[in-house]
């Protein structure tokens, strides 16, 4: 599943890069929890939680149905 998540993140990455940010995959748990680190502009952005939940999480769930939740670490 980790490879699927990484591939899905690669599709999201250009949109984050366009705003000066990025996302780094930290881990994928067996329960479907994906741990990511928001970097660059995304790390300090006041909208980071919105980006994480409505952008990254929704996109990952669509691409990889096994994903249950995305959390920032």
Order of alpha helices (4+ residues) and beta strands (2+ residues): alpha-beta-beta-alpha-alpha-beta
